Amino acid sequence: MSFTSVVLHAPFAPAALALASLFACSSAARAQDTTMAALSPVVVTATRTPAPLDRVVADVVVIDEDQLRNAAGSTVEDLLREHAGLQILRNGGPGQSVGFFVRGTSTNSTVVLIDGVRVGSATLGQAQLESLSVAQIERIEVLRGPGSSLYGADAMGGVIQIFTRRGASLAPRVQATVAAGRYGSSEASGGVSGAVGGFDYAVSLAREKSDGISAIANAGDTFGNYNPDADGFTRRSGSAQLGYTPTEGHRFGLRWAESKLESQYDGAEFLPPDFSPDASADFSNKLDTRVLALDYAARLGNTWRSELTLAQNDDELVSGGTQLSRFETQRRQASWQNTWEVAQGHTLVGLLERLEETVQSLSFSPSERSRDNDALVLSYTGNSEAHRWQADLRHDRNSVYGGHTTAKLGYALQLSKPLSVRASAGTAFRAPSFNELYFPGFGVETVQPEKSRSMEIGAAWREESWSVQTTAYRNRIRDLIVYEPDRAFCPPQPEYNFGCARNVARARLKGASLSAQGVQGVWHWGAGVELLDATDARDGTRLLRRAAHTATASLAYRASSWGARAAVQGVGKRPDAGGTVLPSYELLDLGAHYVFARQWRVEAKLFNALDKRYEPVKDYGAPGRAFWLVLSYDSQAL
């Protein structure tokens, strides 16, 4: 697979072409095998209330339990890249710092939730996916497109919601996995879930480690950070859920999830007397992410549901070599959501939310900073025969940057049984991070939120055994917060002699996605293409590290007791710092599994089977060919 540069001057043209192709292939499609499940998965991220995926107006991707079952040896970012079309950046191998682009927006423009609780560093303004373990996850939902009208600040690109495991069946379900691979890598995880009496429960623990590779690929990197030692990681994680249903329609729930990551990286210190770069220290990141939540859900009659949630997220990072820095984030969140089924097919959601954020670091003066945010959300969804619609309105009042109102309106039309079309438009914003407000020599307290306006159109053709979806979008962002090197635009204090944060840039993001998946007998297949034109609106130059296009394809064979799978991922050329253009690359992953004694499964995997050498980010390397052997047990496996 090879890639050439693509620029989209008419962003909705791909959707129109895909729509025409759907009509052209309709007669052949009806002859396909009809083994695909007719029921659509239920999602909550698009509307904040459960709804069938094929009935929501938004562009939502689900990574389900079946896909997660095959994820041993993979990371959360690997899954998002393959199944949700995200562009992923990683400063080296697994465990290293991860960035991601949803529709070309920056990492800090996507909200990440764990069971509805916002997570991540408020100093950086983003979630660190590298801290999360696949072992704790039951499913992932990705809302692609603006989500501020439901989730507030930072959802300009979308929302990633991770759901941890929860007990359901009466009989206890026991799951366990052990795996080993190249670079001294290993995984071990186990969990039990079930329900008894009025209680439901789920507990899961995991440990992962790898000796890793050198994060910087070669000597002579831009900042002199190269150190030839291997940069590995250790990640320990756990989750637990306990629910009590005293009477039908009423449930109390307690949730806990935590991950501890320790990873080495390549860096440099500039120490006296000559302040030249010294990369010899053993640099490491120690990241602890914790979520604790208490909730109560009640069904009050046949048409009214009420949910009250109290939650806290703690995020602590200790980073450095011989000199360490510490950044702590604490979020307290309280929400009260009411869902009213006004009439059959018509639902009204009202939400009151309070979010308090506090950061602590000796890098700040004073060392503790805080802000709070109050929000009101109203959302209306409806469907009537062939018509579906959604209207969201949210107002946020923040103690630091004031009030912001965002809205989104979407409509979908079922043209025929298999074919539907949709369109939506919305506004969103990104709040300045604490670093952009307060970090010495960079942060400026008058920096304002970034703002965006976007619109999209899409089409879907869904048969019982296969489906095709396409979306085209345009997003304009203004007041982008960037580094301003010109001293004249910064505060007068001497500490700003080298620049500061400033609202100055504008961006144009437009693109299209096309994906298809299906089942024909024992064969399962999927493919996707993402096209992106991400430019600086001031001069038309491409935004750094965004590929013009990416593509994925997979083919799996599944018999009663064994199966095999091949997956290909391709990433086009990307501009990087200093005028560098990183070349395109393609990755091939292979796997085969065998099921014995029904509950036991052994699997062999070969990641990067062609041993492709590439730089995901300028100067940083990626793992070569890696073989994994996996043994897993599931007491309720079919």
C-alpha positions in Angstrom: 0.0 0.0 0.0 1.3 3.4 -0.9 0.0 6.9 -0.4 0.2 10.1 -2.3 -0.7 13.6 -1.2 -4.4 14.5 -1.3 -5.9 17.9 -0.7 -9.7 18.2 -0.4 -10.9 21.4 -2.1 -14.6 20.2 -2.0 -15.0 18.5 1.3 -18.5 17.1 0.6 -17.6 15.5 -2.8 -16.4 12.2 -1.2 -19.7 11.8 0.5 -21.6 12.4 -2.7 -19.4 9.9 -4.6 -19.9 7.3 -1.8 -23.6 7.9 -1.8 -23.7 7.3 -5.5 -21.7 4.1 -5.1 -24.2 2.9 -2.5 -27.0 3.1 -5.0 -25.0 1.4 -7.7 -24.2 -1.7 -5.6 -27.6 -2.1 -3.9 -28.8 -4.9 -6.2 -25.7 -7.0 -5.6 -25.8 -6.3 -1.8 -29.1 -8.1 -1.4 -27.5 -11.4 -2.4 -25.1 -11.2 0.6 -25.1 -13.7 3.4 -27.5 -12.6 6.2 -25.6 -13.8 9.3 -24.9 -10.3 10.7 -26.8 -9.5 13.9 -29.9 -7.4 13.2 -29.8 -5.7 16.5 -27.8 -2.4 16.6 -25.5 -1.9 19.6 -26.8 0.6 22.3 -24.6 3.7 22.8 -24.9 6.6 25.3 -22.2 9.1 24.4 -24.0 10.6 21.4 -27.1 11.6 23.5 -26.1 11.0 27.2 -28.9 8.4 27.3 -29.0 4.8 25.9 -30.0 4.7 22.2 -29.5 2.2 19.3 -26.4 3.1 17.2 -28.4 3.1 14.0 -30.9 5.6 15.5 -28.4 8.3 16.5 -27.7 11.3 14.2 -24.0 11.7 15.2 -20.9 9.9 13.9 -20.2 7.3 16.5 -17.7 4.4 16.4 -18.0 1.5 18.9 -15.1 -0.8 19.9 -17.0 -3.7 21.4 -16.2 -6.6 23.6 -15.4 -8.9 20.7 -12.7 -6.5 19.4 -11.3 -6.1 22.9 -11.1 -9.8 23.4 -8.5 -9.9 20.6 -6.5 -7.0 22.0 -3.8 -8.7 24.1 -0.5 -7.1 23.3 -2.2 -4.0 22.0 -2.7 -0.6 23.6 -5.7 1.7 23.8 -4.2 3.9 21.2 -3.7 0.9 18.9 -7.4 0.1 19.1 -8.4 3.7 18.5 -6.2 3.9 15.4 -7.5 0.7 13.8 -11.2 0.8 14.7 -12.0 4.5 15.1 -9.8 6.2 12.5 -7.8 8.4 14.9 -4.4 9.6 13.9 -2.0 8.5 16.7 1.4 10.0 17.7 3.6 8.3 20.2 7.1 9.3 21.3 8.6 5.8 21.0 7.2 2.4 21.9 4.3 1.5 24.2 4.2 3.3 27.4 5.6 6.5 25.9 3.6 9.8 25.7 0.7 9.6 23.3 -1.0 12.3 21.2 -4.1 11.8 19.0 -6.0 13.8 16.4 -9.8 13.4 16.0 -10.7 14.9 12.6 -7.4 16.9 12.7 -8.1 18.6 16.1 -5.3 18.7 18.7 -5.1 16.2 21.5 -6.4 18.7 24.0 -9.5 19.2 21.9 -11.0 15.8 22.7 -12.7 14.9 26.0 -11.8 11.5 27.5 -14.3 10.0 29.9 -14.1 6.8 32.1 -17.6 5.7 32.9 -18.8 9.3 32.4 -16.1 10.9 34.5 -13.7 13.4 32.8 -10.0 12.3 33.2 -6.6 13.8 32.3 -4.2 16.4 33.3 -5.6 19.9 33.7 -2.1 21.4 33.4 -1.5 19.9 30.0 -5.2 20.1 29.2 -5.4 16.5 27.9 -5.8 12.9 28.8 -2.8 10.5 28.7 -4.0 7.4 26.9 -0.7 5.7 27.6 -1.7 5.3 31.3 -4.8 3.3 30.4 -5.0 -0.5 30.2 -7.1 -2.5 27.7 -7.6 -5.1 30.4 -10.1 -3.0 32.4 -12.2 -2.0 29.4 -15.6 -3.5 28.4 -16.2 -1.2 25.4 -15.2 2.2 24.0 -17.4 4.7 22.2 -15.9 7.5 20.1 -18.1 10.5 19.2 -16.4 12.1 16.2 -17.3 15.7 15.8 -18.2 18.6 18.2 -19.5 17.5 21.6 -19.3 20.7 23.7 -23.1 21.0 23.5 -23.3 17.9 25.7 -19.9 17.7 27.4 -18.6 21.3 27.6 -15.1 22.5 27.2 -12.5 20.7 25.1 -14.9 18.6 23.0 -14.1 20.4 19.7 -12.9 17.2 18.0 -15.1 14.7 19.8 -15.4 12.6 22.9 -13.8 9.2 23.8 -15.7 7.4 26.5 -14.3 4.2 28.1 -16.6 1.8 29.9 -15.1 -0.5 32.5 -16.4 -3.9 33.2 -19.7 -4.4 35.0 -21.4 -7.5 36.4 -24.6 -8.7 34.7 -25.1 -12.4 34.7 -26.2 -14.3 37.8 -23.5 -16.9 37.4 -20.0 -15.6 38.2 -17.9 -14.9 35.1 -14.2 -15.5 35.5 -11.7 -14.1 32.9 -7.9 -14.3 32.8 -5.2 -13.7 30.3 -1.4 -14.2 30.3 0.8 -13.1 27.3 4.4 -12.7 26.5 6.2 -11.0 23.5 9.3 -9.5 22.1 11.3 -6.8 23.9 10.8 -8.6 27.3 7.1 -7.8 27.1 4.5 -9.5 29.2 0.9 -9.1 30.4 -1.2 -10.8 33.1 -4.8 -9.9 33.9 -7.8 -11.4 35.7 -11.3 -10.5 36.7 -14.5 -11.8 38.1 -18.1 -10.4 37.6 -21.6 -11.4 38.3 -24.8 -10.7 40.3 -26.3 -12.2 43.5 -29.4 -11.2 45.3 -29.8 -7.4 44.7 -26.1 -6.9 44.1 -24.0 -6.8 40.9 -20.2 -6.8 41.0 -17.1 -6.7 38.8 -13.4 -6.7 39.8 -10.4 -6.7 37.5 -6.6 -6.4 38.0 -3.8 -6.3 35.4 0.0 -5.9 35.2 1.9 -5.1 32.0 5.6 -4.6 31.4 8.1 -4.2 28.6 11.9 -3.6 28.3 11.0 -1.4 25.3 13.2 0.2 22.7 15.2 3.5 22.7 12.6 6.2 22.5 14.8 8.4 20.3 15.6 6.4 17.2 19.2 7.7 16.4 21.9 10.0 17.6 21.8 13.5 16.2 18.2 14.3 17.1 17.1 17.9 17.2 17.4 18.6 20.9 20.3 16.2 21.8 18.1 13.9 23.9 19.4 10.6 22.4 20.4 7.9 24.9 20.9 4.3 23.4 19.4 2.5 26.5 16.0 0.8 26.2 13.1 2.8 27.5 10.6 0.4 28.9 7.5 0.6 31.1 5.5 -1.0 33.8 1.7 -0.5 34.1 -0.5 -1.8 36.9 -4.2 -1.2 36.8 -7.4 -2.2 38.5 -11.1 -1.5 38.4 -14.1 -2.4 40.6 -17.8 -1.8 40.4 -20.4 -2.7 43.0 -24.1 -2.1 42.5 -27.1 -2.6 44.8 -30.7 -2.7 43.5 -33.0 -2.6 46.6 -36.1 -2.6 44.4 -36.9 -2.7 40.7 -36.0 0.6 39.0 -33.6 1.9 41.7 -29.8 1.2 41.8 -26.9 2.5 43.9 -23.5 2.1 42.3 -19.9 2.5 43.5 -17.1 2.6 40.9 -13.3 2.7 41.1 -10.6 2.6 38.4 -6.9 3.2 38.8 -3.8 2.9 36.6 -0.1 3.4 37.7 2.3 3.8 34.8 6.1 4.1 35.2 7.9 4.6 31.8 11.4 5.6 30.9 12.1 8.2 28.1 14.9 10.0 26.5 15.5 13.6 27.6 18.2 16.1 28.5 19.1 18.4 31.4 20.9 21.7 31.1 23.1 21.9 34.2 25.8 24.3 35.3 28.4 25.3 34.7 28.2 25.2 30.9 24.4 24.3 30.6 25.1 22.0 27.7 22.6 19.2 27.1 23.2 16.1 29.2 21.1 13.0 28.2 22.8 10.5 30.5 20.2 10.5 33.3 17.5 7.8 33.5 14.5 9.9 32.7 11.1 8.6 33.7 7.4 9.5 33.9 5.4 8.2 36.9 1.8 8.7 36.2 -1.1 7.7 38.5 -4.7 8.1 37.2 -7.6 7.4 39.6 -11.4 7.6 39.3 -13.9 7.1 42.1 -17.6 7.6 41.6 -20.9 7.1 43.5 -24.1 7.1 41.6 -27.9 6.6 42.1 -30.2 5.8 39.2 -34.0 5.7 39.5 -36.8 5.0 37.1 -39.7 7.1 38.3 -42.7 5.8 36.5 -42.6 4.6 32.9 -41.3 7.8 31.3 -38.9 9.4 33.7 -35.4 8.4 34.7 -33.2 10.4 37.2 -29.4 9.9 37.8 -27.3 11.5 40.4 -23.5 11.1 40.2 -20.7 12.3 42.5 -17.2 11.6 41.2 -13.5 12.5 41.6 -10.6 12.1 39.3 -7.0 12.4 40.5 -4.1 12.6 38.1 -0.5 12.8 39.3 2.7 13.0 37.2 6.2 12.9 38.5 8.7 13.4 35.7 12.4 14.0 35.1 15.9 12.7 35.5 18.0 14.0 38.4 15.7 16.9 38.9 12.0 15.9 39.2 8.9 18.0 38.6 5.4 17.1 40.0 2.0 18.1 38.6 -1.2 17.1 40.4 -4.8 17.5 39.1 -7.9 16.9 41.2 -11.4 17.1 39.7 -14.6 16.9 41.7 -17.7 16.4 39.6 -21.4 16.4 40.5 -24.2 15.9 38.0 -27.9 15.4 38.1 -29.5 14.2 34.9 -33.2 13.7 34.2 -34.5 11.9 31.1 -38.1 12.3 30.2 -39.8 10.3 27.4 -42.3 13.0 26.4 -44.0 10.6 23.9 -43.0 7.4 22.1 -39.8 8.2 20.2 -39.4 11.7 21.8 -36.9 12.2 24.7 -35.9 15.3 26.6 -32.7 15.3 28.7 -31.9 17.9 31.3 -28.6 18.1 33.2 -27.1 20.2 35.9 -23.3 19.8 36.4 -20.7 21.2 38.7 -17.0 20.6 38.0 -14.2 21.8 40.3 -10.6 21.6 39.1 -7.5 22.1 41.3 -3.8 21.8 40.3 -0.8 21.7 42.4 2.9 22.1 41.3 5.9 23.8 42.6 6.4 25.1 39.0 3.5 27.5 39.7 3.3 30.5 41.9 1.3 30.2 44.0 1.7 26.4 43.9 -2.0 25.7 43.9 -4.5 27.0 41.3 -8.2 26.2 40.9 -11.3 27.0 38.9 -14.9 25.8 38.9 -17.5 25.4 36.2 -21.3 25.2 36.4 -23.3 24.0 33.5 -26.9 23.5 32.3 -27.7 21.1 29.4 -30.9 20.6 27.5 -31.1 17.9 24.8 -34.1 16.8 22.7 -34.0 13.7 20.5 -36.9 12.4 18.4 -37.8 10.0 15.7 -41.0 9.7 13.6 -41.2 7.1 10.9 -38.3 8.0 8.5 -37.2 11.1 10.4 -34.7 11.5 13.3 -33.4 14.6 14.9 -31.4 15.9 17.8 -31.0 19.4 19.3 -28.6 20.2 22.1 -28.0 23.4 24.1 -25.4 23.9 26.9 -24.3 26.9 28.9 -21.1 26.8 30.9 -20.2 29.4 33.5 -16.5 29.3 34.5 -14.9 31.1 37.4 -11.8 31.9 35.2 -12.8 32.4 31.6 -16.5 33.3 31.9 -19.6 32.0 30.2 -19.9 30.1 26.9 -23.0 28.7 25.2 -22.7 25.9 22.7 -25.3 24.2 20.5 -25.7 21.4 18.0 -28.5 20.5 15.6 -28.7 17.2 13.7 -31.2 15.6 11.3 -31.3 12.2 9.6 -33.7 10.8 7.0 -34.3 7.1 6.2 -34.6 7.2 2.4 -35.2 3.4 2.2 -34.8 0.4 4.5 -31.1 0.2 4.0 -30.2 3.8 3.2 -30.1 6.8 5.4 -28.6 10.3 5.1 -27.9 12.8 7.9 -26.6 16.3 8.5 -25.6 18.3 11.6 -24.0 21.6 12.6 -22.6 22.7 16.0 -20.4 25.0 18.0 -17.7 24.0 20.5 -14.8 25.5 22.5 -11.6 24.5 24.2 -10.7 26.0 27.6 -7.1 27.2 28.1 -5.1 24.7 30.2 -3.6 25.7 33.5 -0.1 25.8 31.8 -1.4 28.2 29.2 -2.8 30.4 32.0 -0.2 30.2 34.7 3.1 28.4 33.8 6.0 30.8 34.5 7.5 32.4 31.4 4.7 31.1 29.2 1.2 31.3 30.7 -0.9 34.5 30.3 -4.0 34.8 32.5 -5.9 36.8 29.9 -5.8 33.9 27.3 -9.4 33.1 26.2 -10.9 29.7 25.0 -10.6 28.6 21.4 -13.9 28.4 19.5 -15.1 26.4 16.6 -18.0 26.1 14.2 -18.5 22.9 12.2 -20.9 21.1 10.0 -21.0 17.6 8.5 -23.1 15.4 6.2 -23.2 11.6 6.0 -24.8 8.6 4.6 -25.1 4.9 5.6 -26.2 1.8 3.9 -27.0 -1.1 6.3 -27.8 -4.6 5.3 -28.1 -7.5 7.7 -24.7 -8.8 6.7 -22.7 -5.7 5.8 -22.8 -1.9 6.0 -21.1 1.2 4.6 -20.8 4.6 6.2 -19.4 7.9 4.9 -19.1 11.3 6.5 -17.7 14.7 5.2 -17.1 17.6 7.5 -15.8 21.1 7.8 -14.6 22.7 11.0 -13.3 26.3 11.4 -11.4 27.1 14.6 -10.5 30.6 15.8 -8.6 32.1 18.7 -6.2 29.1 18.6 -3.8 29.2 21.6 -0.2 29.0 20.3 3.3 29.9 21.4 4.0 33.5 20.5 7.8 34.1 20.1 7.5 37.9 19.5 8.3 39.6 22.8 6.2 42.6 21.9 2.9 40.6 22.3 3.8 39.3 25.7 3.5 40.7 29.2 6.3 43.1 30.2 7.9 40.9 32.9 11.5 39.7 32.1 10.4 36.1 32.4 8.6 36.5 29.0 11.7 37.4 27.1 11.4 34.2 25.1 7.7 34.3 24.3 4.3 33.4 25.7 0.9 31.9 25.1 -1.4 33.9 22.8 -4.8 33.7 21.0 -3.8 34.4 17.4 -4.1 31.4 15.1 -7.0 30.1 13.0 -7.4 26.7 11.5 -9.5 25.1 8.7 -10.2 21.4 9.1 -12.1 19.6 6.4 -12.2 16.0 5.3 -14.1 12.8 4.8 -14.2 9.2 6.1 -15.5 6.1 4.4 -15.8 2.7 6.2 -17.3 -0.6 5.5 -17.6 -3.9 7.4 -19.4 -7.2 6.9 -19.8 -10.9 7.4 -20.1 -13.6 4.8 -20.2 -17.1 6.3 -16.9 -17.6 8.2 -15.3 -14.5 6.8 -15.3 -11.1 8.6 -13.9 -8.0 6.9 -13.6 -4.3 7.5 -12.0 -1.3 5.8 -11.7 2.4 6.3 -10.2 5.5 4.7 -9.8 8.9 6.4 -9.0 12.0 4.3 -7.9 15.2 6.0 -7.0 18.7 4.9 -5.8 20.5 8.0 -4.4 24.0 7.4 -3.4 27.2 9.1 -6.1 29.6 7.9 -3.6 32.5 8.0 -1.2 31.2 5.3 -2.6 27.9 4.1 0.3 25.8 5.4 -0.5 22.3 6.6 -0.8 21.8 10.4 2.1 19.8 11.8 1.9 16.0 12.2 -1.5 15.6 10.4 -1.4 13.0 7.6 -3.5 13.9 4.5 -4.9 10.4 4.7 -4.9 7.1 6.6 -6.3 3.7 5.8 -7.1 0.4 7.5 -8.3 -3.0 6.3 -8.8 -6.3 8.0 -9.9 -9.8 7.1 -10.6 -12.6 9.6 -11.6 -16.2 9.3 -13.6 -17.6 12.2 -14.4 -21.3 12.4 -15.9 -23.1 15.4 -12.6 -23.7 17.2 -10.0 -21.7 15.4 -9.5 -18.5 13.4 -7.0 -16.2 11.7 -6.8 -12.5 11.1 -4.7 -10.0 9.0 -4.9 -6.2 9.4 -3.1 -3.5 7.5 -2.8 0.1 8.5 -1.3 2.9 6.4 -0.4 6.5 7.3 0.5 9.1 4.7 3.2 11.7 4.8 3.2 14.2 7.6 4.8 17.6 8.0 6.8 17.9 11.3 8.9 20.6 13.0 11.7 22.3 11.2 10.3 21.8 7.8 10.7 18.0 8.0 8.3 15.8 6.1 8.0 12.3 7.6 7.5 9.6 5.0 4.4 7.4 4.7 4.4 3.9 6.3 2.3 0.8 6.3 2.0 -1.9 9.0 0.9 -5.5 8.7 -0.4 -7.4 11.7 -1.1 -11.2 11.7 -2.8 -13.5 14.2 -4.3 -16.9 14.6 -6.1 -18.5 17.6 -7.3 -21.9 18.7 -10.1 -22.6 21.2 -9.9 -25.8 23.3 -12.1 -27.1 26.1 -14.5 -24.3 25.1 -13.3 -21.8 27.7 -9.6 -21.8 26.8 -8.0 -20.0 23.9 -4.4 -19.8 22.7 -3.3 -17.1 20.3 -0.2 -16.3 18.3 0.3 -12.7 17.0 2.8 -11.0 14.8 2.8 -7.2 15.0 4.6 -5.2 12.3 5.1 -8.5 10.4 7.2 -6.8 7.7 9.5 -5.2 10.3 8.8 -1.7 9.0 11.1 1.0 10.4 9.4 4.4 10.7 9.2 7.6 12.8 5.7 8.3 14.2 7.1 11.6 15.4 10.3 13.4 14.2 13.4 11.7 15.9 11.3 9.1 17.7 11.3 5.4 16.8 8.7 2.6 16.8 9.0 -1.1 17.7 10.0 -3.6 14.9 8.6 -7.0 14.3 7.2 -8.5 17.5 5.8 -12.0 18.2 3.3 -12.5 21.0 1.8 -15.7 22.5 -1.4 -15.3 24.4 -3.4 -17.8 26.6 -6.8 -16.7 27.9 -9.7 -18.2 29.9 -13.4 -17.1 29.9 -15.8 -19.2 32.0 -18.7 -18.0 29.9 -17.1 -18.4 26.4 -19.4 -19.9 23.8 
